[in-house]
């Protein structure tokens, strides 16, 4: 008989896989007048709007649980729930850092895909596992085996095969690919820093996502209004632009929500393997909808990357 929690984890993981796979397609289908700075700004604002009600519901549940436990004097559990609900107040510097980090990451994310294309960009994004291992080792003192190092190098080799089309001329590497590598570096460093806080339940996931995006959105929006405020409001008046902003926010929001819900039911290693085929889905639809050319070298690189990811994650699980 299939365990219900395991089944829920798989379902949420598959939904997250679908929604994350379409993000590069949506990003590169946006109207030409929307630059990566504006798109990053509006994505963070849309994510704030998406997670604000979820955060309120979460806080209400925690308050009700505290009241329930208070009636039976469960002091230790009450203190833990209060920390989870209000712990963000003790980590303002961390949240400010995350807001600044993601301000750069959002802009670089959309800029990188714009320059690299959805196929090369999605392949470069899978290098995030390399940086996850690196920052896990440097920041959280997590162990890395020699086999993991070997397959990390193999993963990067697969990426080079794909994005250089077998020429291995890294001096002429697409700028968008380099920007995507910078993006995943920013992402993975922030994830490595925040992981201990989430594991120790010093801050809740929805609070973290909302506050992080509120800071990011404020920084990006404020700076853009100072530089090109009139242009920004003109962009908002175009319904096609607003549709693109809302669509990206919805896909990004549902992806994050389902990803974390999946993690609440099954182990992160299983979720990571479940998410690995996203580059195949992205490449397929980039060929169909964006008329990008998926070559034999892309296929070879993608296979090497996928196999490397699976082996690295399986070793991490052990």
KEDO-31053 format. One line per 8 residues: number of its first residue (from 1); their letters; for each residue x, z, y of N, C-alpha, C, O. Coordinates in steps of 0.05 Angstrom, whole numbers, plus 5000, padded with zeros to 4 digits. Layout:
N
NUM> a> X/Z/Y/X/Z/Y/X/Z/Y/X/Z/Y; ...
***
This chain:
318
1> xxxxxxxx> 5017/5000/4976/5000/5000/5000/5017/5000/5025/5036/5016/5027; 5011/4983/5044/5027/4981/5068/5023/5005/5087/5000/5012/5092; 5044/5017/5096/5042/5039/5114/5031/5029/5141/5040/5009/5152; 5010/5044/5151/4996/5035/5176/5015/5034/5200/5014/5016/5216; 5032/5055/5202/5050/5056/5225/5070/5033/5224/5077/5021/5245; 5080/5027/5200/5098/5004/5197/5085/4978/5204/5097/4961/5218; 5060/4975/5196/5045/4950/5202/5041/4948/5232/5043/4926/5244; 5034/4971/5245/5031/4970/5274/5057/4963/5288/5057/4947/5307
9> xxxxxxxx> 5079/4974/5278/5105/4967/5290/5111/4938/5288/5122/4926/5307; 5106/4926/5265/5110/4897/5261/5093/4881/5280/5102/4861/5291; 5067/4888/5282/5049/4873/5299/5057/4874/5328/5058/4853/5341; 5064/4898/5338/5073/4900/5366/5100/4885/5370/5104/4872/5390; 5117/4886/5349/5142/4871/5351/5139/4841/5352/5152/4828/5368; 5120/4831/5336/5115/4802/5337/5103/4793/5363/5110/4772/5374; 5085/4809/5374/5073/4803/5401/5095/4803/5422/5096/4785/5439; 5113/4823/5421/5136/4823/5440/5153/4799/5437/5162/4787/5456
17> xxxxxxxx> 5158/4791/5412/5175/4767/5406/5163/4743/5419/5177/4727/5431; 5137/4739/5416/5124/4715/5428/5125/4715/5458/5132/4695/5470; 5120/4738/5470/5119/4739/5500/5147/4737/5512/5150/4726/5533; 5168/4749/5499/5195/4746/5509/5205/4718/5506/5221/4709/5522; 5197/4704/5485/5206/4677/5480/5196/4657/5502/5210/4637/5507; 5173/4663/5513/5162/4644/5533/5172/4650/5562/5167/4634/5580; 5185/4672/5566/5194/4679/5593/5213/4658/5606/5209/4650/5629; 5233/4648/5591/5250/4627/5602/5235/4601/5609/5241/4588/5628
25> xxxxxxxx> 5214/4595/5593/5198/4571/5598/5182/4574/5624/5182/4556/5640; 5170/4598/5627/5155/4603/5651/5173/4603/5676/5166/4592/5696; 5196/4616/5673/5215/4618/5695/5224/4590/5705/5225/4585/5729; 5231/4573/5686/5241/4547/5694/5218/4526/5699/5224/4503/5706; 5193/4535/5696/5170/4518/5703/5159/4525/5731/5140/4513/5740; 5171/4545/5744/5160/4554/5769/5164/4532/5790/5181/4515/5788; 5147/4533/5812/5150/4513/5833/5178/4513/5845/5190/4535/5847; 5188/4490/5852/5216/4488/5862/5222/4504/5887/5245/4511/5892
33> xxxxxxxx> 5201/4509/5903/5206/4524/5928/5211/4554/5924/5219/4567/5942; 5206/4563/5900/5211/4592/5894/5239/4595/5883/5245/4586/5861; 5256/4609/5899/5283/4613/5889/5284/4638/5872/5265/4653/5869; 5307/4643/5859/5310/4664/5840/5307/4692/5854/5299/4711/5841; 5314/4694/5879/5312/4719/5894/5283/4727/5896/5275/4750/5891; 5266/4708/5905/5238/4714/5908/5225/4719/5881/5208/4737/5878; 5233/4704/5861/5221/4707/5834/5228/4734/5822/5212/4747/5810; 5253/4743/5826/5261/4769/5817/5246/4791/5832/5239/4811/5820
41> xxxxxxxx> 5242/4787/5858/5227/4806/5875/5199/4809/5865/5190/4832/5860; 5185/4787/5861/5157/4788/5854/5153/4797/5825/5133/4810/5818; 5173/4791/5807/5171/4801/5780/5172/4831/5779/5157/4844/5764; 5190/4843/5794/5192/4873/5795/5167/4885/5806/5158/4906/5797; 5155/4872/5827/5131/4883/5839/5108/4881/5819/5092/4899/5816; 5106/4858/5805/5085/4855/5785/5088/4875/5762/5068/4885/5752; 5112/4881/5754/5117/4901/5733/5109/4929/5743/5099/4945/5727; 5113/4934/5768/5103/4960/5780/5073/4962/5777/5063/4983/5768
49> xxxxxxxx> 5059/4941/5784/5030/4941/5783/5020/4943/5754/5000/4955/5748; 5035/4931/5735/5028/4932/5707/5031/4960/5695/5014/4969/5680; 5054/4973/5702/5060/4999/5689/5050/5023/5704/5050/5045/5693; 5040/5019/5729/5030/5042/5744/5006/5055/5730/5007/5080/5726; 4986/5040/5722/4963/5053/5708/4971/5065/5681/4961/5085/5673; 4990/5052/5667/4999/5062/5641/5013/5089/5645/5010/5107/5629; 5029/5091/5667/5043/5116/5673/5023/5138/5679/5026/5161/5670; 5002/5132/5694/4981/5152/5701/4967/5162/5676/4962/5186/5673
57> xxxxxxxx> 4960/5143/5658/4947/5151/5633/4966/5169/5617/4957/5189/5605; 4991/5162/5616/5011/5177/5601/5013/5206/5612/5014/5225/5597; 5014/5208/5639/5016/5234/5652/4991/5251/5647/4992/5275/5643; 4967/5238/5647/4943/5252/5642/4942/5264/5613/4934/5287/5609; 4952/5248/5594/4953/5257/5566/4972/5281/5564/4966/5300/5549; 4994/5280/5577/5014/5302/5576/5002/5327/5588/5006/5349/5578; 4987/5324/5611/4975/5348/5623/4954/5360/5605/4953/5385/5602; 4938/5344/5592/4918/5354/5574/4931/5368/5550/4921/5389/5540
65> xxxxxxxx> 4953/5357/5540/4968/5369/5518/4979/5396/5526/4979/5415/5510; 4989/5398/5551/5000/5423/5561/4978/5445/5563/4983/5468/5555; 4955/5437/5572/4932/5455/5574/4924/5465/5546/4918/5489/5542; 4924/5447/5527/4916/5453/5500/4936/5473/5488/4928/5493/5475; 4962/5468/5491/4983/5486/5480/4983/5512/5494/4990/5533/5482; 4977/5512/5520/4978/5537/5536/4958/5557/5525/4962/5581/5527; 4936/5547/5513/4915/5565/5503/4925/5579/5477/4913/5599/5469; 4945/5568/5464/4956/5581/5440/4985/5590/5444/4999/5595/5424
73> xxxxxxxx> 4993/5591/5469/5020/5601/5477/5043/5589/5462/5061/5603/5452; 5043/5562/5462/5066/5547/5450/5086/5541/5473/5087/5519/5483; 5101/5561/5480/5118/5560/5504/5139/5538/5502/5143/5523/5521; 5153/5536/5480/5175/5516/5477/5164/5488/5479/5176/5471/5493; 5142/5482/5466/5131/5455/5467/5121/5449/5495/5124/5426/5505; 5109/5469/5509/5100/5464/5536/5123/5457/5555/5120/5439/5571; 5145/5471/5552/5168/5466/5569/5179/5437/5564/5187/5423/5582; 5178/5429/5538/5187/5402/5531/5170/5381/5544/5180/5360/5554
81> xxxxxxxx> 5143/5385/5543/5125/5366/5555/5127/5365/5586/5125/5344/5598; 5132/5388/5598/5135/5389/5627/5161/5374/5635/5161/5361/5655; 5182/5377/5619/5206/5362/5624/5202/5332/5622/5212/5317/5638; 5187/5324/5601/5181/5296/5597/5165/5285/5621/5169/5262/5629; 5146/5301/5631/5128/5292/5652/5142/5292/5680/5137/5274/5696; 5159/5312/5685/5171/5314/5712/5201/5312/5712/5214/5318/5733; 5212/5304/5690/5241/5303/5688/5254/5283/5707/5278/5286/5714; 5239/5263/5715/5250/5243/5734/5260/5255/5760/5277/5245/5773
89> xxxxxxxx> 5248/5278/5768/5256/5291/5793/5285/5301/5792/5298/5305/5813; 5295/5306/5767/5322/5316/5764/5343/5294/5761/5367/5299/5759; 5333/5269/5761/5351/5246/5755/5349/5224/5776/5347/5201/5770; 5348/5232/5801/5343/5213/5823/5367/5194/5826/5363/5171/5832; 5391/5204/5823/5415/5187/5825/5415/5166/5803/5421/5143/5808; 5408/5174/5779/5406/5155/5756/5385/5133/5763/5391/5110/5759; 5362/5141/5772/5341/5122/5778/5349/5103/5801/5342/5079/5800; 5363/5113/5820/5372/5096/5842/5392/5076/5832/5391/5052/5839
97> xxxxxxxx> 5410/5085/5814/5430/5066/5802/5416/5045/5786/5423/5021/5788; 5395/5052/5771/5381/5033/5754/5366/5013/5772/5366/4989/5766; 5355/5023/5794/5341/5005/5813/5359/4984/5825/5352/4960/5827; 5383/4992/5832/5403/4974/5843/5413/4955/5822/5416/4931/5826; 5419/4966/5798/5428/4949/5776/5409/4927/5769/5416/4904/5767; 5383/4934/5767/5363/4914/5760/5356/4895/5783/5346/4873/5778; 5361/4903/5807/5358/4885/5830/5376/4861/5827/5368/4838/5830; 5401/4866/5820/5420/4844/5814/5412/4830/5789/5413/4805/5788
105> xxxxxxxx> 5405/4845/5768/5399/4833/5742/5376/4814/5743/5377/4792/5731; 5354/4821/5757/5331/4803/5759/5338/4777/5772/5331/4755/5763; 5352/4779/5795/5360/4754/5809/5378/4737/5792/5374/4713/5790; 5398/4750/5780/5417/4735/5763/5403/4723/5738/5409/4701/5730; 5383/4737/5727/5368/4728/5704/5355/4701/5710/5358/4682/5695; 5340/4700/5732/5326/4675/5738/5345/4653/5749/5340/4630/5744; 5365/4661/5763/5385/4642/5773/5401/4630/5749/5406/4606/5748; 5408/4647/5730/5423/4638/5707/5407/4618/5690/5418/4597/5682
113> xxxxxxxx> 5381/4624/5686/5365/4605/5671/5361/4579/5686/5359/4557/5674; 5358/4581/5713/5355/4557/5729/5379/4538/5726/5375/4514/5725; 5403/4549/5726/5427/4533/5724/5434/4525/5696/5443/4502/5691; 5430/4542/5677/5438/4537/5649/5417/4522/5633/5424/4507/5614; 5392/4524/5642/5370/4513/5626/5360/4534/5606/5375/4553/5600; 5337/4531/5596/5325/4551/5578/5340/4553/5551/5342/4574/5540; 5350/4530/5541/5364/4530/5515/5390/4545/5517/5395/4565/5503; 5408/4536/5535/5434/4550/5538/5431/4578/5548/5446/4596/5540
121> xxxxxxxx> 5411/4583/5565/5407/4610/5576/5398/4629/5554/5408/4652/5553; 5380/4620/5536/5371/4638/5515/5393/4644/5495/5394/4665/5483; 5410/4624/5490/5433/4629/5472/5452/4649/5484/5462/4667/5470; 5458/4646/5510/5476/4665/5524/5464/4693/5525/5479/4712/5523; 5438/4695/5527/5425/4721/5528/5429/4737/5503/5429/4761/5503; 5433/4723/5480/5436/4737/5455/5464/4750/5453/5469/4765/5434; 5481/4745/5473/5507/4760/5473/5502/4789/5481/5521/4804/5482; 5477/4796/5488/5472/4824/5496/5479/4844/5474/5486/4867/5479
129> xxxxxxxx> 5478/4835/5448/5485/4853/5426/5515/4861/5428/5522/4883/5421; 5532/4842/5436/5561/4848/5439/5565/4870/5459/5580/4889/5455; 5551/4867/5482/5554/4887/5503/5540/4913/5497/5548/4934/5506; 5520/4912/5480/5506/4936/5471/5526/4953/5454/5527/4977/5457; 5540/4939/5436/5560/4953/5420/5583/4964/5437/5592/4987/5433; 5592/4948/5457/5614/4956/5474/5607/4980/5490/5622/5000/5491; 5584/4979/5504/5577/5002/5521/5567/5026/5505/5570/5049/5514; 5557/5021/5481/5550/5043/5463/5575/5058/5456/5574/5083/5453
137> xxxxxxxx> 5596/5044/5451/5622/5056/5444/5634/5071/5469/5643/5093/5466; 5635/5057/5492/5648/5068/5515/5633/5091/5528/5644/5111/5536; 5606/5089/5529/5590/5109/5543/5579/5131/5524/5580/5154/5530; 5569/5122/5501/5556/5142/5482/5573/5149/5458/5564/5163/5440; 5598/5139/5458/5617/5145/5436/5606/5137/5408/5612/5151/5389; 5591/5115/5407/5581/5106/5382/5603/5091/5367/5619/5077/5379; 5603/5093/5341/5624/5080/5325/5619/5051/5321/5596/5042/5319; 5640/5035/5321/5638/5006/5315/5657/5000/5292/5681/5007/5293
145> xxxxxxxx> 5647/4987/5271/5664/4980/5248/5679/4954/5254/5672/4939/5271; 5700/4950/5238/5716/4926/5240/5699/4901/5234/5702/4879/5245; 5680/4905/5215/5663/4882/5207/5645/4875/5231/5640/4851/5236; 5635/4895/5245/5618/4890/5269/5634/4875/5290/5624/4857/5304; 5659/4883/5293/5676/4870/5313/5680/4840/5305/5679/4822/5322; 5685/4836/5279/5688/4808/5270/5664/4791/5275/5666/4769/5285; 5640/4802/5269/5616/4786/5273/5608/4784/5302/5594/4765/5310; 5617/4803/5319/5613/4800/5348/5630/4776/5358/5620/4761/5375
153> xxxxxxxx> 5654/4774/5348/5671/4751/5356/5659/4725/5346/5659/4705/5359; 5648/4726/5321/5635/4703/5310/5610/4695/5326/5605/4671/5330; 5595/4715/5335/5572/4710/5352/5580/4695/5378/5567/4676/5386; 5601/4705/5390/5611/4693/5415/5622/4664/5409/5618/4646/5425; 5634/4661/5386/5643/4634/5378/5619/4615/5375/5621/4592/5384; 5598/4625/5363/5574/4608/5361/5563/4600/5388/5554/4578/5392; 5563/4619/5407/5554/4614/5434/5571/4592/5447/5561/4574/5460; 5597/4594/5444/5615/4574/5455/5611/4546/5443/5611/4526/5457
161> xxxxxxxx> 5607/4546/5417/5601/4520/5403/5577/4507/5415/5577/4483/5421; 5556/4523/5420/5531/4512/5430/5532/4503/5459/5525/4480/5465; 5542/4520/5477/5541/4514/5505/5563/4494/5514/5559/4481/5535; 5584/4491/5499/5604/4471/5505/5601/4445/5489/5616/4426/5492; 5580/4445/5472/5574/4422/5455/5599/4415/5438/5605/4391/5433; 5612/4436/5428/5634/4432/5409/5660/4424/5422/5680/4420/5408; 5661/4423/5448/5686/4415/5462/5705/4439/5465/5729/4435/5467; 5694/4463/5465/5709/4488/5469/5724/4489/5496/5744/4503/5499
169> xxxxxxxx> 5715/4473/5515/5728/4473/5541/5714/4494/5559/5696/4489/5574; 5724/4519/5556/5712/4541/5570/5717/4540/5600/5703/4553/5616; 5736/4524/5609/5742/4522/5638/5720/4507/5652/5716/4509/5676; 5704/4491/5637/5682/4477/5649/5655/4488/5639/5635/4474/5638; 5656/4514/5633/5631/4528/5624/5610/4527/5646/5616/4532/5669; 5586/4522/5638/5563/4521/5657/5561/4548/5672/5562/4569/5660; 5559/4546/5699/5557/4570/5715/5534/4588/5707/5535/4612/5708; 5512/4575/5699/5488/4590/5691/5493/4608/5667/5483/4630/5665
177> xxxxxxxx> 5510/4598/5648/5517/4614/5624/5533/4638/5632/5529/4660/5622; 5552/4634/5651/5568/4657/5661/5550/4678/5675/5554/4702/5671; 5531/4668/5691/5513/4686/5704/5496/4702/5684/5490/4725/5688; 5487/4688/5663/5471/4702/5642/5488/4723/5628/5477/4744/5621; 5513/4718/5624/5531/4738/5612/5534/4762/5630/5535/4785/5621; 5536/4757/5656/5537/4780/5676/5510/4795/5675/5510/4820/5676; 5488/4781/5672/5462/4794/5671/5460/4813/5647/5451/4835/5650; 5468/4803/5623/5465/4820/5599/5485/4844/5601/5480/4865/5589
185> xxxxxxxx> 5507/4840/5615/5526/4862/5619/5513/4884/5636/5515/4907/5629; 5499/4876/5657/5484/4895/5674/5462/4909/5657/5460/4934/5659; 5447/4894/5642/5426/4905/5626/5436/4925/5606/5426/4948/5604; 5456/4917/5591/5465/4934/5569/5479/4959/5579/5478/4980/5566; 5493/4958/5601/5505/4982/5613/5484/5002/5621/5487/5026/5616; 5462/4992/5633/5440/5010/5641/5426/5022/5617/5418/5045/5617; 5422/5006/5596/5408/5016/5572/5425/5037/5558/5415/5057/5548; 5451/5033/5558/5469/5053/5546/5469/5079/5561/5470/5101/5549
193> xxxxxxxx> 5467/5078/5587/5466/5102/5604/5440/5117/5601/5439/5141/5600; 5418/5102/5599/5391/5115/5599/5383/5124/5571/5366/5141/5568; 5395/5113/5550/5387/5120/5523/5387/5150/5517/5367/5160/5506; 5408/5164/5524/5408/5193/5518/5386/5208/5532/5375/5227/5521; 5378/5200/5557/5356/5213/5571/5330/5208/5557/5313/5226/5556; 5326/5184/5547/5301/5178/5532/5300/5193/5505/5279/5203/5498; 5322/5193/5491/5323/5206/5465/5319/5236/5467/5307/5248/5450; 5329/5248/5489/5326/5277/5493/5300/5283/5507/5294/5307/5513
201> xxxxxxxx> 5284/5262/5512/5257/5265/5525/5259/5279/5552/5243/5296/5559; 5279/5271/5568/5282/5281/5595/5267/5264/5615/5264/5272/5638; 5257/5241/5606/5241/5224/5623/5225/5206/5604/5235/5198/5583; 5201/5199/5612/5185/5182/5594/5190/5152/5599/5200/5144/5621; 5185/5136/5579/5191/5107/5581/5176/5094/5604/5187/5079/5620; 5149/5099/5606/5133/5086/5627/5141/5095/5654/5141/5079/5673; 5148/5120/5658/5158/5130/5683/5184/5116/5691/5187/5107/5714; 5201/5113/5672/5227/5100/5677/5224/5072/5686/5236/5063/5705
209> xxxxxxxx> 5207/5057/5671/5202/5029/5678/5189/5026/5705/5197/5009/5721; 5169/5042/5711/5155/5041/5737/5173/5047/5760/5175/5032/5779; 5187/5070/5758/5204/5079/5781/5227/5060/5785/5234/5053/5807; 5239/5050/5763/5261/5031/5765/5252/5006/5779/5266/4996/5797; 5229/4995/5772/5219/4971/5784/5210/4975/5813/5212/4957/5829; 5200/4999/5819/5192/5006/5846/5216/5005/5865/5215/4995/5887; 5238/5017/5855/5263/5017/5871/5274/4988/5874/5281/4979/5895; 5275/4974/5851/5284/4946/5851/5268/4929/5870/5279/4914/5886
217> xxxxxxxx> 5241/4931/5867/5224/4914/5884/5227/4921/5913/5226/4903/5930; 5230/4947/5920/5233/4955/5948/5259/4944/5960/5259/4934/5982; 5280/4945/5944/5306/4935/5953/5306/4905/5958/5314/4895/5979; 5295/4891/5938/5294/4861/5940/5275/4852/5962/5282/4834/5978; 5251/4864/5963/5231/4856/5982/5241/4862/6011/5238/4846/6029; 5251/4886/6015/5260/4894/6041/5282/4876/6052/5281/4868/6075; 5302/4870/6035/5324/4853/6043/5315/4825/6049/5324/4812/6068; 5296/4815/6032/5286/4787/6036/5269/4785/6062/5270/4765/6076
225> xxxxxxxx> 5253/4805/6067/5237/4805/6091/5254/4805/6116/5247/4792/6136; 5276/4819/6115/5294/4819/6138/5307/4792/6142/5310/4783/6165; 5314/4779/6120/5328/4753/6122/5308/4730/6126/5313/4712/6143; 5286/4729/6111/5268/4706/6112/5239/4714/6109/5225/4704/6092; 5230/4733/6125/5204/4744/6122/5182/4723/6125/5163/4723/6109; 5184/4706/6144/5163/4685/6149/5160/4667/6125/5138/4660/6117; 5183/4659/6113/5183/4641/6090/5170/4655/6066/5155/4642/6051; 5175/4681/6063/5164/4696/6040/5133/4696/6041/5120/4691/6021
233> xxxxxxxx> 5122/4701/6064/5093/4702/6067/5080/4675/6063/5058/4672/6053; 5094/4654/6071/5085/4627/6065/5083/4621/6036/5065/4607/6026; 5103/4631/6021/5102/4627/5992/5078/4641/5979/5067/4631/5960; 5072/4665/5989/5049/4680/5978/5022/4667/5983/5003/4671/5968; 5021/4651/6004/4995/4638/6011/4989/4614/5992/4966/4605/5991; 5009/4606/5977/5005/4583/5958/4994/4594/5932/5008/4610/5918; 4970/4587/5923/4958/4598/5899/4974/4591/5874/4974/4606/5854; 4987/4568/5874/5003/4560/5850/5027/4579/5847/5034/4587/5825
241> xxxxxxxx> 5039/4587/5870/5061/4606/5869/5052/4633/5859/5065/4646/5843; 5029/4642/5869/5018/4668/5860/5012/4668/5831/5016/4688/5817; 5002/4645/5820/4996/4643/5792/5022/4646/5776/5022/4659/5755; 5043/4634/5785/5069/4636/5771/5080/4664/5772/5090/4674/5752; 5077/4678/5795/5086/4706/5797/5070/4723/5777/5082/4740/5762; 5044/4720/5777/5027/4737/5760/5032/4731/5730/5033/4749/5714; 5036/4705/5724/5041/4697/5696/5067/4710/5686/5068/4720/5664; 5089/4708/5702/5114/4720/5694/5112/4750/5691/5122/4762/5672
249> xxxxxxxx> 5098/4763/5711/5095/4791/5709/5080/4800/5685/5086/4820/5672; 5059/4785/5678/5043/4791/5654/5059/4788/5628/5058/4806/5611; 5073/4766/5626/5089/4761/5601/5111/4782/5599/5117/4792/5577; 5125/4788/5621/5146/4808/5621/5135/4836/5615/5146/4851/5599; 5112/4842/5627/5100/4869/5623/5090/4873/5595/5095/4894/5583; 5076/4853/5584/5066/4855/5556/5089/4857/5537/5088/4872/5517; 5110/4842/5542/5134/4842/5525/5146/4871/5525/5151/4882/5503; 5150/4883/5548/5162/4910/5549/5144/4930/5536/5153/4947/5521
257> xxxxxxxx> 5118/4929/5542/5099/4948/5530/5099/4946/5500/5101/4967/5486; 5097/4922/5489/5096/4919/5460/5123/4926/5447/5123/4937/5424; 5145/4920/5461/5171/4927/5450/5174/4957/5446/5182/4966/5425; 5167/4972/5467/5169/5002/5465/5148/5014/5446/5154/5034/5433; 5125/5002/5444/5105/5011/5425/5115/5006/5397/5111/5023/5379; 5128/4983/5392/5139/4977/5366/5161/4998/5359/5162/5007/5336; 5177/5006/5378/5198/5026/5373/5186/5053/5366/5199/5069/5353; 5162/5058/5375/5149/5084/5369/5139/5085/5340/5133/5106/5330
265> xxxxxxxx> 5139/5062/5326/5129/5061/5299/5151/5055/5278/5150/5065/5256; 5170/5038/5286/5191/5030/5267/5218/5033/5280/5220/5035/5304; 5239/5032/5264/5266/5037/5274/5276/5013/5291/5267/4991/5288; 5294/5020/5310/5303/5000/5329/5318/4977/5315/5317/4954/5325; 5331/4983/5292/5345/4961/5278/5325/4940/5268/5331/4916/5269; 5302/4949/5258/5282/4930/5248/5270/4914/5271/5265/4890/5269; 5265/4928/5294/5255/4914/5317/5275/4893/5327/5267/4871/5335; 5300/4900/5327/5321/4881/5337/5322/4856/5320/5325/4834/5330
273> xxxxxxxx> 5320/4860/5293/5320/4837/5275/5295/4820/5280/5296/4795/5279; 5273/4834/5284/5247/4820/5289/5249/4803/5314/5236/4782/5316; 5264/4812/5334/5266/4798/5360/5287/4775/5359/5287/4758/5377; 5304/4775/5339/5326/4755/5338/5317/4726/5340/5330/4710/5353; 5294/4718/5326/5286/4690/5327/5276/4680/5354/5268/4657/5356; 5275/4698/5374/5265/4689/5401/5279/4665/5411/5267/4648/5425; 5305/4662/5406/5320/4639/5416/5310/4613/5403/5311/4592/5416; 5302/4615/5378/5292/4591/5364/5265/4582/5377/5261/4558/5382
281> xxxxxxxx> 5248/4602/5382/5222/4596/5394/5226/4585/5422/5213/4565/5430; 5244/4597/5438/5249/4588/5465/5260/4559/5464/5252/4542/5480; 5279/4554/5446/5291/4527/5444/5270/4506/5437/5271/4484/5447; 5252/4514/5419/5231/4495/5411/5213/4487/5434/5208/4464/5439; 5204/4507/5449/5185/4502/5471/5199/4491/5495/5187/4477/5512; 5226/4496/5498/5241/4484/5520/5243/4454/5515/5243/4438/5534; 5245/4446/5490/5246/4418/5483/5219/4404/5488/5218/4381/5497; 5198/4418/5481/5171/4407/5484/5162/4406/5513/5153/4385/5523
289> xxxxxxxx> 5164/4429/5527/5152/4431/5554/5171/4424/5577/5163/4415/5598; 5197/4429/5573/5217/4424/5594/5234/4400/5590/5251/4393/5606; 5229/4386/5568/5244/4361/5561/5274/4366/5559/5290/4347/5564; 5282/4390/5552/5311/4395/5547/5318/4384/5520/5302/4382/5502; 5344/4377/5517/5353/4364/5493/5366/4385/5475/5386/4398/5483; 5355/4389/5451/5366/4408/5432/5384/4392/5413/5374/4376/5397; 5410/4397/5414/5429/4381/5399/5437/4394/5373/5430/4417/5367; 5453/4380/5357/5464/4390/5333/5482/4415/5338/5481/4434/5323
297> xxxxxxxx> 5497/4414/5360/5514/4436/5367/5498/4461/5375/5506/4484/5369; 5475/4457/5387/5457/4479/5393/5448/4492/5367/5446/4516/5365; 5441/4475/5348/5431/4485/5322/5452/4501/5308/5447/4522/5298; 5477/4489/5307/5499/4503/5293/5505/4530/5307/5508/4550/5293; 5506/4530/5333/5511/4554/5348/5489/4575/5344/5494/4599/5340; 5464/4566/5344/5441/4584/5340/5442/4597/5312/5436/4621/5310; 5448/4581/5292/5450/4592/5265/5472/4613/5263/5467/4635/5251; 5495/4608/5274/5517/4627/5274/5510/4652/5289/5515/4675/5280
305> xxxxxxxx> 5496/4649/5312/5488/4672/5328/5468/4689/5313/5470/4714/5312; 5448/4677/5301/5427/4691/5286/5438/4707/5262/5432/4730/5258; 5455/4693/5247/5467/4707/5224/5485/4730/5232/5485/4751/5219; 5500/4726/5254/5517/4748/5264/5500/4772/5273/5507/4795/5268; 5478/4766/5287/5461/4787/5297/5450/4804/5273/5450/4828/5274; 5440/4790/5253/5428/4804/5230/5449/4822/5216/5443/4844/5209; 5474/4811/5212/5495/4827/5199/5503/4851/5216/5505/4873/5205; 5506/4847/5242/5514/4869/5259/5493/4891/5259/5500/4915/5258
313> xxxxxx> 5468/4884/5261/5446/4904/5261/5443/4918/5235/5439/4942/5234; 5446/4903/5213/5445/4915/5186/5468/4936/5183/5463/4957/5171; 5492/4929/5192/5514/4948/5191/5509/4972/5208/5517/4994/5201; 5497/4968/5231/5490/4990/5249/5470/5009/5237/5472/5033/5240; 5451/4998/5221/5431/5014/5208/5444/5031/5187/5436/5055/5183; 5464/5021/5172/5477/5036/5152/5494/5058/5164/5507/5073/5150
***
